[in-house]
Amino acid sequence: MIRPSTKLEFYLISNNIVLSDSISSFPFIKWNVGKYEGFSYILVKFEHYEILLEEDNVKPAKEFEQVIEKALDSMKPLEELQRVFDEFGHIFPQRITLGRSLKIILPNPSLNDTFENTNDVNEIVKSLDKLDVPYLITQEGESIKKNNLTSWIVDTNDSLKVIEFDKIIPLYKILKVEQQERINDILDKFNDLQNSRIIMTGITDLKDLEYLKDDLNNGLVNNISHYKRIDVELSLKDENYEVYGSVISENNTKLEEIYVNFGLYDFNGFYAIIKKLKEISIDITKCYISWMIIGRPLQLSIFSPNNRKFQVHCIKNHFKLQSNQLNYRIETSFNLSEGYTIFAHAYHSSTNHEPNNIIKLIKWSKNSINFQITNLSQLNLVDDFLTETENVINIELNICILFNDYERLKIDNNEGRKGLLIGYTLTKKNFDESLKQSI
């Protein structure tokens, strides 16, 4: 006798699957674990043969391996893996029992007596008498009276069926080790709600900014921001993400003189806000923006396969820019290492994304980064007419640290291009062990 307490247990019993605590934690299965109360199963099994299938001796079909590989390489790996397992199945039994079985479902209030496990047909009949159960149901839905159990058992050898699946493992455990590890890695990163990942990267040309050619060719610095819409190929499921990037010249070098920030995020893309910070003469239509979206894969549903191995750490700092101070030290809770890449953007408030700050990495040490932050608004202020308090600007500095060991990021929307050029690399040249200055 089995008394299922959840709808999951009811489903497993109904499908001849032996109950196991581990099954509820299997990935890709949308279990209904709601309560199931008030009914009990009486099962009578007649076991004849046992088939044992060790996972090491089972090989997946080539088609199964191919669709798994395609899902792993997709931009939406969790959704694609879900689709594959919904089609091919979720679990694999390592023990299959052949025989015949009978069952009946009864309301709990009628079960005042305990139905003991027994291998004796006469004891089974006595127990059924105590419970006032006149018949049992076969797997085909046929009624078998309790007094006909003996003759029914004799006939079972002629029509054996699967009556039990046991030693259940997730279906993906029969795949090769490499694919298993990749699936586990996807699951770990999607279930990680603390750390962000590189969701997507790309480059976007600026050919449509023809109207900016004169503005950027005249060699003058102005205070005008120019907005460039960047749409992503696949819609995101959330607007909670950050974008980092740079303006790159036609010679594939990062332009320090033209600063870019990002904002106005939505499900389908974002805006790059471009501003000239120094005197420069350049044809902006021959340049492009390299960008990177940082966020949590589970929230956004997108997770590019190209840069999944990279770990990122994001830091947000709120502090005041002083008119008489350029360098600011940011501490980290972990050790930095040569070859890491640093990205930074600053906002005056949660609604202001305009790039009014020139941010440069000056030095770094084991546990800190020294930035030089120059605010254009402060440069344009006339100190004679302002108090020291009025010269203070509150900013939010968003920092992303990429643990890439000098390795460049791959580009998702342009396979022909070489690695992405964004951020500042930590090198021996800009390392300063004696860095002590604090904010």
Buried (B, 14 or more C-beta within 10 A) or exposed (E): BBBBEBBBBBBBBEEBBBBBEEBBEBBBBEBEEEEBEEEBBBBBEBBEEEEEBEEEEEEBEEEBBEBBBEBBEBBBBBBBBBBBBEEBEBBBBBBBBBBBBBBBEBEEEEBEEEBEEEEEBEEBBBBBEEBEBEBBBBBEEEEBEBEEBEEBBEEBEEEBBBBBBBBBBBBBBBBEEEBBEBBEBBBEBBEEEEEBBBBBBBBBEBEEBEEBBEBBEEEEBEEEBBEBEBEBEBEBBBBEBBBBBBBBBEEEEBBEBBBBBBBBBEEBBBBBBBBBBEEBEBBBBEBBBBBBBBBBBBBBBBBBBBBBEBBBBBBEBEBEBBBEEBBBBBEBEEEBEBBBBBBBBBBBEEEBBBBBBBBBBBBBBEEBBBBBBBBBBBEEBEEEEEEEEEBEBEBBBBBBBBBBEEBBBBBBBBEEBEEBBBBBBBEEEBBEEEBEEEB
